[in-house]
Amino acid sequence: MQGGHLTDDGRWLVVDGRRWRATDPALPEQVRARLLHHLGVARSAVRAAGRSGDDAAVAAARARVRLAKTGLGERRPAWWDQDDAARRARWETALAELDAQDPAPGWSAQEGPGG
């Protein structure tokens, strides 16, 4: 989704008239980068599994996409309805689960690319 604009309240990204939930603006940049890395890997896995016809792998990859988007705040619960502690817990939980499934090479648990 390129070329969209945020609504005045910052909660939604509008692209071609369609609203998409915006990424949580409270995410530290390194956390955001790690979640986006996991999202990209998971989306690639969905495509690969779909081409191979492996329904179980498609379901597992889609679950990883959902988990990454939840960590980013783009899935329920809405980040603007959460207090700071709940928001942090949301992204930390998502990252812990995603890292357990597929650690990002060269990234520590607390840092972004390159450590």
N, CA, C and O atoms as CSV, one atom per row, in Angstrom:
chain,resi,resn,atom,element,x,y,z
A,1,MET,N,N,0.846,-1.184,0.000
A,1,MET,CA,C,0.000,0.000,0.000
A,1,MET,C,C,0.884,1.237,0.000
A,1,MET,O,O,1.428,1.628,1.033
A,2,GLN,N,N,1.013,1.820,-1.120
A,2,GLN,CA,C,1.821,3.019,-1.261
A,2,GLN,C,C,0.903,4.199,-1.542
A,2,GLN,O,O,-0.169,4.041,-2.126
A,3,GLY,N,N,1.333,5.377,-1.124
A,3,GLY,CA,C,0.647,6.592,-1.525
A,3,GLY,C,C,-0.607,6.935,-0.758
A,3,GLY,O,O,-1.351,7.821,-1.178
A,4,GLY,N,N,-0.869,6.276,0.338
A,4,GLY,CA,C,-2.048,6.606,1.121
A,4,GLY,C,C,-1.804,7.795,2.027
A,4,GLY,O,O,-0.713,8.364,2.055
A,5,HIS,N,N,-2.842,8.160,2.768
A,5,HIS,CA,C,-2.694,9.241,3.749
A,5,HIS,C,C,-3.367,8.823,5.048
A,5,HIS,O,O,-4.339,8.068,5.048
A,6,LEU,N,N,-2.831,9.325,6.151
A,6,LEU,CA,C,-3.416,9.045,7.460
A,6,LEU,C,C,-4.601,9.963,7.699
A,6,LEU,O,O,-4.616,11.111,7.254
A,7,THR,N,N,-5.597,9.439,8.412
A,7,THR,CA,C,-6.703,10.283,8.832
A,7,THR,C,C,-6.196,11.266,9.881
A,7,THR,O,O,-5.115,11.081,10.440
A,8,ASP,N,N,-6.972,12.303,10.144
A,8,ASP,CA,C,-6.551,13.339,11.091
A,8,ASP,C,C,-6.225,12.779,12.473
A,8,ASP,O,O,-5.338,13.291,13.155
A,9,ASP,N,N,-6.942,11.727,12.892
A,9,ASP,CA,C,-6.680,11.153,14.210
A,9,ASP,C,C,-5.506,10.170,14.199
A,9,ASP,O,O,-5.112,9.680,15.257
A,10,GLY,N,N,-4.939,9.873,13.025
A,10,GLY,CA,C,-3.781,9.003,12.913
A,10,GLY,C,C,-4.072,7.525,13.057
A,10,GLY,O,O,-3.152,6.709,13.103
A,11,ARG,N,N,-5.349,7.172,13.129
A,11,ARG,CA,C,-5.708,5.774,13.357
A,11,ARG,C,C,-5.829,4.952,12.080
A,11,ARG,O,O,-5.709,3.728,12.116
A,12,TRP,N,N,-6.060,5.606,10.973
A,12,TRP,CA,C,-6.340,4.894,9.730
A,12,TRP,C,C,-5.480,5.419,8.595
A,12,TRP,O,O,-5.202,6.614,8.505
A,13,LEU,N,N,-5.065,4.508,7.733
A,13,LEU,CA,C,-4.392,4.836,6.488
A,13,LEU,C,C,-5.434,4.645,5.390
A,13,LEU,O,O,-6.045,3.581,5.296
A,14,VAL,N,N,-5.638,5.654,4.568
A,14,VAL,CA,C,-6.626,5.572,3.497
A,14,VAL,C,C,-5.881,5.455,2.170
A,14,VAL,O,O,-5.074,6.315,1.817
A,15,VAL,N,N,-6.164,4.381,1.446
A,15,VAL,CA,C,-5.556,4.125,0.140
A,15,VAL,C,C,-6.685,3.811,-0.834
A,15,VAL,O,O,-7.449,2.868,-0.630
A,16,ASP,N,N,-6.782,4.603,-1.883
A,16,ASP,CA,C,-7.829,4.413,-2.894
A,16,ASP,C,C,-9.213,4.303,-2.265
A,16,ASP,O,O,-10.031,3.484,-2.685
A,17,GLY,N,N,-9.472,5.134,-1.254
A,17,GLY,CA,C,-10.779,5.174,-0.614
A,17,GLY,C,C,-11.033,4.083,0.407
A,17,GLY,O,O,-12.095,4.060,1.027
A,18,ARG,N,N,-10.091,3.185,0.596
A,18,ARG,CA,C,-10.263,2.105,1.563
A,18,ARG,C,C,-9.442,2.398,2.810
A,18,ARG,O,O,-8.285,2.808,2.725
A,19,ARG,N,N,-10.065,2.179,3.982
A,19,ARG,CA,C,-9.368,2.416,5.249
A,19,ARG,C,C,-8.653,1.157,5.717
A,19,ARG,O,O,-9.201,0.055,5.686
A,20,TRP,N,N,-7.414,1.353,6.151
A,20,TRP,CA,C,-6.613,0.289,6.752
A,20,TRP,C,C,-6.124,0.808,8.099
A,20,TRP,O,O,-5.749,1.974,8.221
A,21,ARG,N,N,-6.129,-0.050,9.099
A,21,ARG,CA,C,-5.652,0.396,10.404
A,21,ARG,C,C,-4.176,0.767,10.320
A,21,ARG,O,O,-3.370,0.015,9.772
A,22,ALA,N,N,-3.831,1.921,10.861
A,22,ALA,CA,C,-2.448,2.397,10.851
A,22,ALA,C,C,-1.620,1.635,11.882
A,22,ALA,O,O,-2.143,1.152,12.885
A,23,THR,N,N,-0.339,1.540,11.619
A,23,THR,CA,C,0.601,0.959,12.569
A,23,THR,C,C,0.645,1.819,13.827
A,23,THR,O,O,0.558,3.045,13.759
A,24,ASP,N,N,0.778,1.168,14.962
A,24,ASP,CA,C,0.854,1.859,16.250
A,24,ASP,C,C,2.026,2.843,16.236
A,24,ASP,O,O,3.172,2.422,16.078
A,25,PRO,N,N,1.766,4.136,16.399
A,25,PRO,CA,C,2.854,5.122,16.357
A,25,PRO,C,C,3.785,5.054,17.566
A,25,PRO,O,O,4.857,5.658,17.546
A,26,ALA,N,N,3.400,4.333,18.614
A,26,ALA,CA,C,4.249,4.220,19.800
A,26,ALA,C,C,5.331,3.149,19.639
A,26,ALA,O,O,6.201,3.021,20.501
A,27,LEU,N,N,5.288,2.381,18.549
A,27,LEU,CA,C,6.296,1.337,18.356
A,27,LEU,C,C,7.689,1.943,18.228
A,27,LEU,O,O,7.893,2.848,17.418
A,28,PRO,N,N,8.647,1.464,19.010
A,28,PRO,CA,C,10.028,1.892,18.784
A,28,PRO,C,C,10.454,1.458,17.376
A,28,PRO,O,O,10.021,0.410,16.897
A,29,GLU,N,N,11.280,2.238,16.725
A,29,GLU,CA,C,11.652,1.971,15.333
A,29,GLU,C,C,12.250,0.577,15.149
A,29,GLU,O,O,11.953,-0.095,14.161
A,30,GLN,N,N,13.087,0.136,16.088
A,30,GLN,CA,C,13.702,-1.187,15.956
A,30,GLN,C,C,12.670,-2.300,16.084
A,30,GLN,O,O,12.775,-3.322,15.406
A,31,VAL,N,N,11.683,-2.112,16.940
A,31,VAL,CA,C,10.604,-3.091,17.079
A,31,VAL,C,C,9.790,-3.128,15.791
A,31,VAL,O,O,9.455,-4.200,15.286
A,32,ARG,N,N,9.480,-1.964,15.275
A,32,ARG,CA,C,8.723,-1.874,14.021
A,32,ARG,C,C,9.471,-2.586,12.896
A,32,ARG,O,O,8.867,-3.323,12.116
A,33,ALA,N,N,10.778,-2.367,12.812
A,33,ALA,CA,C,11.585,-3.004,11.768
A,33,ALA,C,C,11.560,-4.524,11.895
A,33,ALA,O,O,11.435,-5.230,10.895
A,34,ARG,N,N,11.675,-5.021,13.105
A,34,ARG,CA,C,11.649,-6.474,13.315
A,34,ARG,C,C,10.294,-7.053,12.953
A,34,ARG,O,O,10.219,-8.101,12.311
A,35,LEU,N,N,9.217,-6.378,13.359
A,35,LEU,CA,C,7.881,-6.869,13.017
A,35,LEU,C,C,7.652,-6.842,11.509
A,35,LEU,O,O,7.054,-7.765,10.956
A,36,LEU,N,N,8.124,-5.791,10.841
A,36,LEU,CA,C,7.981,-5.721,9.384
A,36,LEU,C,C,8.800,-6.817,8.700
A,36,LEU,O,O,8.373,-7.370,7.686
A,37,HIS,N,N,9.966,-7.128,9.249
A,37,HIS,CA,C,10.761,-8.239,8.717
A,37,HIS,C,C,9.951,-9.536,8.802
A,37,HIS,O,O,9.822,-10.263,7.817
A,38,HIS,N,N,9.412,-9.815,9.984
A,38,HIS,CA,C,8.613,-11.032,10.167
A,38,HIS,C,C,7.397,-11.031,9.244
A,38,HIS,O,O,7.035,-12.072,8.695
A,39,LEU,N,N,6.771,-9.884,9.072
A,39,LEU,CA,C,5.610,-9.788,8.185
A,39,LEU,C,C,6.001,-10.141,6.750
A,39,LEU,O,O,5.293,-10.892,6.079
A,40,GLY,N,N,7.109,-9.609,6.287
A,40,GLY,CA,C,7.564,-9.911,4.929
A,40,GLY,C,C,7.885,-11.385,4.737
A,40,GLY,O,O,7.519,-11.978,3.722
A,41,VAL,N,N,8.569,-11.976,5.713
A,41,VAL,CA,C,8.902,-13.400,5.646
A,41,VAL,C,C,7.621,-14.231,5.633
A,41,VAL,O,O,7.503,-15.185,4.864
A,42,ALA,N,N,6.672,-13.871,6.477
A,42,ALA,CA,C,5.417,-14.622,6.551
A,42,ALA,C,C,4.614,-14.495,5.261
A,42,ALA,O,O,4.036,-15.477,4.795
A,43,ARG,N,N,4.572,-13.309,4.683
A,43,ARG,CA,C,3.847,-13.136,3.416
A,43,ARG,C,C,4.496,-13.956,2.307
A,43,ARG,O,O,3.799,-14.534,1.474
A,44,SER,N,N,5.810,-14.009,2.292
A,44,SER,CA,C,6.508,-14.842,1.310
A,44,SER,C,C,6.166,-16.315,1.515
A,44,SER,O,O,5.993,-17.061,0.551
A,45,ALA,N,N,6.071,-16.724,2.773
A,45,ALA,CA,C,5.721,-18.111,3.081
A,45,ALA,C,C,4.299,-18.438,2.634
A,45,ALA,O,O,4.036,-19.550,2.177
A,46,VAL,N,N,3.379,-17.480,2.760
A,46,VAL,CA,C,2.009,-17.693,2.278
A,46,VAL,C,C,2.039,-17.950,0.773
A,46,VAL,O,O,1.409,-18.890,0.288
A,47,ARG,N,N,2.765,-17.118,0.040
A,47,ARG,CA,C,2.851,-17.285,-1.421
A,47,ARG,C,C,3.460,-18.636,-1.793
A,47,ARG,O,O,2.935,-19.346,-2.650
A,48,ALA,N,N,4.561,-18.982,-1.147
A,48,ALA,CA,C,5.242,-20.239,-1.470
A,48,ALA,C,C,4.358,-21.441,-1.141
A,48,ALA,O,O,4.269,-22.386,-1.926
A,49,ALA,N,N,3.715,-21.402,0.007
A,49,ALA,CA,C,2.851,-22.515,0.404
A,49,ALA,C,C,1.645,-22.625,-0.525
A,49,ALA,O,O,1.199,-23.727,-0.845
A,50,GLY,N,N,1.124,-21.491,-0.950
A,50,GLY,CA,C,-0.004,-21.503,-1.881
A,50,GLY,C,C,0.377,-22.118,-3.212
A,50,GLY,O,O,-0.393,-22.883,-3.794
A,51,ARG,N,N,1.568,-21.784,-3.697
A,51,ARG,CA,C,2.039,-22.360,-4.967
A,51,ARG,C,C,2.242,-23.864,-4.851
A,51,ARG,O,O,2.027,-24.601,-5.814
A,52,SER,N,N,2.655,-24.316,-3.674
A,52,SER,CA,C,2.913,-25.747,-3.497
A,52,SER,C,C,1.642,-26.531,-3.184
A,52,SER,O,O,1.644,-27.761,-3.227
A,53,GLY,N,N,0.557,-25.823,-2.871
A,53,GLY,CA,C,-0.702,-26.502,-2.561
A,53,GLY,C,C,-0.755,-27.092,-1.165
A,53,GLY,O,O,-1.598,-27.946,-0.888
A,54,ASP,N,N,0.124,-26.658,-0.287
A,54,ASP,CA,C,0.182,-27.174,1.084
A,54,ASP,C,C,-0.728,-26.337,1.979
A,54,ASP,O,O,-0.331,-25.277,2.463
A,55,ASP,N,N,-1.949,-26.821,2.195
A,55,ASP,CA,C,-2.937,-26.060,2.967
A,55,ASP,C,C,-2.505,-25.815,4.410
A,55,ASP,O,O,-2.773,-24.750,4.965
A,56,ALA,N,N,-1.839,-26.791,5.016
A,56,ALA,CA,C,-1.381,-26.615,6.401
A,56,ALA,C,C,-0.312,-25.528,6.478
A,56,ALA,O,O,-0.304,-24.726,7.411
A,57,ALA,N,N,0.581,-25.504,5.506
A,57,ALA,CA,C,1.625,-24.476,5.488
A,57,ALA,C,C,1.031,-23.099,5.221
A,57,ALA,O,O,1.493,-22.106,5.783
A,58,VAL,N,N,0.011,-23.030,4.368
A,58,VAL,CA,C,-0.673,-21.752,4.122
A,58,VAL,C,C,-1.285,-21.247,5.419
A,58,VAL,O,O,-1.136,-20.074,5.762
A,59,ALA,N,N,-1.969,-22.121,6.139
A,59,ALA,CA,C,-2.610,-21.725,7.397
A,59,ALA,C,C,-1.576,-21.254,8.414
A,59,ALA,O,O,-1.791,-20.255,9.100
A,60,ALA,N,N,-0.456,-21.968,8.514
A,60,ALA,CA,C,0.594,-21.580,9.466
A,60,ALA,C,C,1.198,-20.233,9.084
A,60,ALA,O,O,1.443,-19.392,9.949
A,61,ALA,N,N,1.436,-20.028,7.800
A,61,ALA,CA,C,2.012,-18.756,7.348
A,61,ALA,C,C,1.033,-17.610,7.561
A,61,ALA,O,O,1.438,-16.518,7.959
A,62,ARG,N,N,-0.243,-17.842,7.304
A,62,ARG,CA,C,-1.247,-16.796,7.543
A,62,ARG,C,C,-1.332,-16.446,9.021
A,62,ARG,O,O,-1.549,-15.288,9.377
A,63,ALA,N,N,-1.161,-17.442,9.880
A,63,ALA,CA,C,-1.159,-17.176,11.322
A,63,ALA,C,C,0.024,-16.281,11.692
A,63,ALA,O,O,-0.102,-15.414,12.557
A,64,ARG,N,N,1.166,-16.487,11.044
A,64,ARG,CA,C,2.331,-15.626,11.290
A,64,ARG,C,C,2.087,-14.214,10.781
A,64,ARG,O,O,2.487,-13.250,11.434
A,65,VAL,N,N,1.438,-14.071,9.628
A,65,VAL,CA,C,1.075,-12.738,9.125
A,65,VAL,C,C,0.182,-12.044,10.144
A,65,VAL,O,O,0.408,-10.885,10.491
A,66,ARG,N,N,-0.835,-12.761,10.621
A,66,ARG,CA,C,-1.776,-12.193,11.592
A,66,ARG,C,C,-1.048,-11.769,12.868
A,66,ARG,O,O,-1.328,-10.704,13.417
A,67,LEU,N,N,-0.120,-12.593,13.336
A,67,LEU,CA,C,0.631,-12.280,14.555
A,67,LEU,C,C,1.499,-11.033,14.364
A,67,LEU,O,O,1.556,-10.178,15.248
A,68,ALA,N,N,2.168,-10.928,13.225
A,68,ALA,CA,C,2.994,-9.741,12.957
A,68,ALA,C,C,2.130,-8.490,12.881
A,68,ALA,O,O,2.499,-7.447,13.421
A,69,LYS,N,N,0.985,-8.584,12.215
A,69,LYS,CA,C,0.108,-7.424,12.085
A,69,LYS,C,C,-0.510,-7.055,13.437
A,69,LYS,O,O,-0.759,-5.879,13.705
A,70,THR,N,N,-0.756,-8.050,14.283
A,70,THR,CA,C,-1.233,-7.759,15.638
A,70,THR,C,C,-0.151,-7.014,16.409
A,70,THR,O,O,-0.444,-6.033,17.092
A,71,GLY,N,N,1.086,-7.464,16.308
A,71,GLY,CA,C,2.198,-6.779,16.968
A,71,GLY,C,C,2.345,-5.343,16.498
A,71,GLY,O,O,2.656,-4.455,17.292
A,72,LEU,N,N,2.123,-5.112,15.206
A,72,LEU,CA,C,2.199,-3.762,14.641
A,72,LEU,C,C,1.015,-2.889,15.056
A,72,LEU,O,O,1.041,-1.672,14.872
A,73,GLY,N,N,-0.017,-3.509,15.613
A,73,GLY,CA,C,-1.211,-2.763,16.003
A,73,GLY,C,C,-2.236,-2.669,14.891
A,73,GLY,O,O,-3.201,-1.912,14.999
A,74,GLU,N,N,-2.038,-3.429,13.822
A,74,GLU,CA,C,-2.927,-3.363,12.668
A,74,GLU,C,C,-4.074,-4.364,12.744
A,74,GLU,O,O,-4.906,-4.427,11.839
A,75,ARG,N,N,-4.120,-5.135,13.803
A,75,ARG,CA,C,-5.212,-6.068,14.076
A,75,ARG,C,C,-5.680,-5.825,15.500
A,75,ARG,O,O,-5.040,-5.099,16.261
A,76,ARG,N,N,-6.781,-6.426,15.847
A,76,ARG,CA,C,-7.360,-6.235,17.175
A,76,ARG,C,C,-6.383,-6.657,18.253
A,76,ARG,O,O,-5.569,-7.546,18.008
A,77,PRO,N,N,-6.424,-6.077,19.404
A,77,PRO,CA,C,-7.237,-4.923,19.812
A,77,PRO,C,C,-6.676,-3.627,19.232
A,77,PRO,O,O,-5.497,-3.543,18.891
A,78,ALA,N,N,-7.529,-2.635,19.128
A,78,ALA,CA,C,-7.107,-1.341,18.579
A,78,ALA,C,C,-6.081,-0.701,19.516
A,78,ALA,O,O,-6.309,-0.599,20.721
A,79,TRP,N,N,-4.946,-0.270,18.949
A,79,TRP,CA,C,-3.884,0.298,19.785
A,79,TRP,C,C,-4.342,1.543,20.523
A,79,TRP,O,O,-3.847,1.812,21.617
A,80,TRP,N,N,-5.266,2.311,19.969
A,80,TRP,CA,C,-5.702,3.547,20.621
A,80,TRP,C,C,-6.613,3.279,21.817
A,80,TRP,O,O,-6.897,4.190,22.595
A,81,ASP,N,N,-7.072,2.032,21.970
A,81,ASP,CA,C,-7.878,1.659,23.133
A,81,ASP,C,C,-7.032,1.029,24.239
A,81,ASP,O,O,-7.560,0.688,25.298
A,82,GLN,N,N,-5.737,0.871,24.009
A,82,GLN,CA,C,-4.854,0.232,24.977
A,82,GLN,C,C,-4.016,1.273,25.711
A,82,GLN,O,O,-3.648,2.308,25.154
A,83,ASP,N,N,-3.721,0.969,26.988
A,83,ASP,CA,C,-2.784,1.840,27.696
A,83,ASP,C,C,-1.362,1.459,27.271
A,83,ASP,O,O,-1.162,0.478,26.555
A,84,ASP,N,N,-0.388,2.238,27.714
A,84,ASP,CA,C,0.996,2.027,27.279
A,84,ASP,C,C,1.503,0.625,27.616
A,84,ASP,O,O,2.191,0.003,26.807
A,85,ALA,N,N,1.166,0.127,28.803
A,85,ALA,CA,C,1.637,-1.198,29.207
A,85,ALA,C,C,1.042,-2.286,28.318
A,85,ALA,O,O,1.741,-3.228,27.945
A,86,ALA,N,N,-0.215,-2.169,27.983
A,86,ALA,CA,C,-0.862,-3.162,27.117
A,86,ALA,C,C,-0.291,-3.113,25.703
A,86,ALA,O,O,-0.122,-4.146,25.055
A,87,ARG,N,N,0.000,-1.915,25.238
A,87,ARG,CA,C,0.591,-1.785,23.902
A,87,ARG,C,C,1.963,-2.453,23.864
A,87,ARG,O,O,2.271,-3.198,22.934
A,88,ARG,N,N,2.778,-2.185,24.873
A,88,ARG,CA,C,4.108,-2.796,24.936
A,88,ARG,C,C,3.980,-4.321,25.039
A,88,ARG,O,O,4.698,-5.052,24.356
A,89,ALA,N,N,3.084,-4.790,25.874
A,89,ALA,CA,C,2.891,-6.237,26.020
A,89,ALA,C,C,2.461,-6.861,24.693
A,89,ALA,O,O,2.887,-7.968,24.362
A,90,ARG,N,N,1.623,-6.159,23.934
A,90,ARG,CA,C,1.151,-6.665,22.638
A,90,ARG,C,C,2.326,-6.898,21.701
A,90,ARG,O,O,2.457,-7.979,21.127
A,91,TRP,N,N,3.196,-5.878,21.538
A,91,TRP,CA,C,4.282,-6.063,20.573
A,91,TRP,C,C,5.364,-6.991,21.105
A,91,TRP,O,O,5.983,-7.714,20.324
A,92,GLU,N,N,5.610,-6.992,22.417
A,92,GLU,CA,C,6.621,-7.894,22.965
A,92,GLU,C,C,6.189,-9.350,22.837
A,92,GLU,O,O,7.000,-10.218,22.515
A,93,THR,N,N,4.909,-9.616,23.090
A,93,THR,CA,C,4.384,-10.974,22.952
A,93,THR,C,C,4.466,-11.439,21.505
A,93,THR,O,O,4.894,-12.560,21.228
A,94,ALA,N,N,4.056,-10.576,20.586
A,94,ALA,CA,C,4.108,-10.934,19.166
A,94,ALA,C,C,5.545,-11.219,18.733
A,94,ALA,O,O,5.801,-12.210,18.051
A,95,LEU,N,N,6.478,-10.358,19.124
A,95,LEU,CA,C,7.880,-10.571,18.742
A,95,LEU,C,C,8.444,-11.852,19.344
A,95,LEU,O,O,9.174,-12.582,18.674
A,96,ALA,N,N,8.116,-12.129,20.591
A,96,ALA,CA,C,8.622,-13.350,21.223
A,96,ALA,C,C,8.124,-14.582,20.472
A,96,ALA,O,O,8.890,-15.514,20.231
A,97,GLU,N,N,6.849,-14.588,20.104
A,97,GLU,CA,C,6.294,-15.727,19.375
A,97,GLU,C,C,6.885,-15.830,17.973
A,97,GLU,O,O,7.220,-16.923,17.518
A,98,LEU,N,N,7.014,-14.704,17.295
A,98,LEU,CA,C,7.576,-14.723,15.943
A,98,LEU,C,C,9.046,-15.125,15.959
A,98,LEU,O,O,9.481,-15.910,15.115
A,99,ASP,N,N,9.817,-14.597,16.908
A,99,ASP,CA,C,11.233,-14.951,17.011
A,99,ASP,C,C,11.405,-16.435,17.331
A,99,ASP,O,O,12.352,-17.065,16.859
A,100,ALA,N,N,10.496,-16.996,18.128
A,100,ALA,CA,C,10.568,-18.421,18.450
A,100,ALA,C,C,10.325,-19.273,17.200
A,100,ALA,O,O,10.903,-20.350,17.055
A,101,GLN,N,N,9.471,-18.785,16.305
A,101,GLN,CA,C,9.172,-19.521,15.074
A,101,GLN,C,C,10.259,-19.351,14.024
A,101,GLN,O,O,10.573,-20.289,13.291
A,102,ASP,N,N,10.835,-18.149,13.950
A,102,ASP,CA,C,11.815,-17.841,12.903
A,102,ASP,C,C,12.665,-16.664,13.350
A,102,ASP,O,O,12.348,-15.518,13.031
A,103,PRO,N,N,13.750,-16.929,14.090
A,103,PRO,CA,C,14.578,-15.813,14.552
A,103,PRO,C,C,15.146,-15.025,13.377
A,103,PRO,O,O,15.568,-15.595,12.371
A,104,ALA,N,N,15.146,-13.730,13.524
A,104,ALA,CA,C,15.726,-12.870,12.489
A,104,ALA,C,C,17.242,-12.933,12.630
A,104,ALA,O,O,17.771,-12.596,13.690
A,105,PRO,N,N,17.949,-13.356,11.592
A,105,PRO,CA,C,19.403,-13.496,11.715
A,105,PRO,C,C,20.088,-12.174,12.027
A,105,PRO,O,O,19.793,-11.148,11.413
A,106,GLY,N,N,21.005,-12.211,12.989
A,106,GLY,CA,C,21.786,-11.029,13.324
A,106,GLY,C,C,21.086,-10.040,14.232
A,106,GLY,O,O,21.639,-8.978,14.519
A,107,TRP,N,N,19.875,-10.358,14.698
A,107,TRP,CA,C,19.136,-9.438,15.569
A,107,TRP,C,C,19.063,-10.047,16.951
A,107,TRP,O,O,18.750,-11.227,17.106
A,108,SER,N,N,19.353,-9.234,17.958
A,108,SER,CA,C,19.154,-9.699,19.326
A,108,SER,C,C,17.692,-9.491,19.679
A,108,SER,O,O,16.949,-8.874,18.916
A,109,ALA,N,N,17.282,-9.994,20.816
A,109,ALA,CA,C,15.888,-9.861,21.235
A,109,ALA,C,C,15.493,-8.413,21.480
A,109,ALA,O,O,14.307,-8.086,21.443
A,110,GLN,N,N,16.468,-7.535,21.732
A,110,GLN,CA,C,16.154,-6.153,22.074
A,110,GLN,C,C,16.508,-5.155,20.978
A,110,GLN,O,O,16.226,-3.965,21.113
A,111,GLU,N,N,17.124,-5.626,19.896
A,111,GLU,CA,C,17.649,-4.682,18.918
A,111,GLU,C,C,17.139,-4.972,17.524
A,111,GLU,O,O,16.447,-5.962,17.285
A,112,GLY,N,N,17.485,-4.112,16.636
A,112,GLY,CA,C,17.111,-4.262,15.240
A,112,GLY,C,C,18.221,-4.920,14.447
A,112,GLY,O,O,19.075,-5.591,15.025
A,113,PRO,N,N,18.227,-4.744,13.145
A,113,PRO,CA,C,19.224,-5.381,12.303
A,113,PRO,C,C,20.641,-4.971,12.688
A,113,PRO,O,O,20.913,-3.810,12.994
A,114,GLY,N,N,21.514,-5.937,12.665
A,114,GLY,CA,C,22.915,-5.659,12.958
A,114,GLY,C,C,23.236,-5.598,14.433
A,114,GLY,O,O,24.390,-5.381,14.802
A,115,GLY,N,N,22.225,-5.788,15.303
A,115,GLY,CA,C,22.460,-5.832,16.742
A,115,GLY,C,C,22.603,-4.511,17.308
A,115,GLY,O,O,22.806,-4.375,18.515
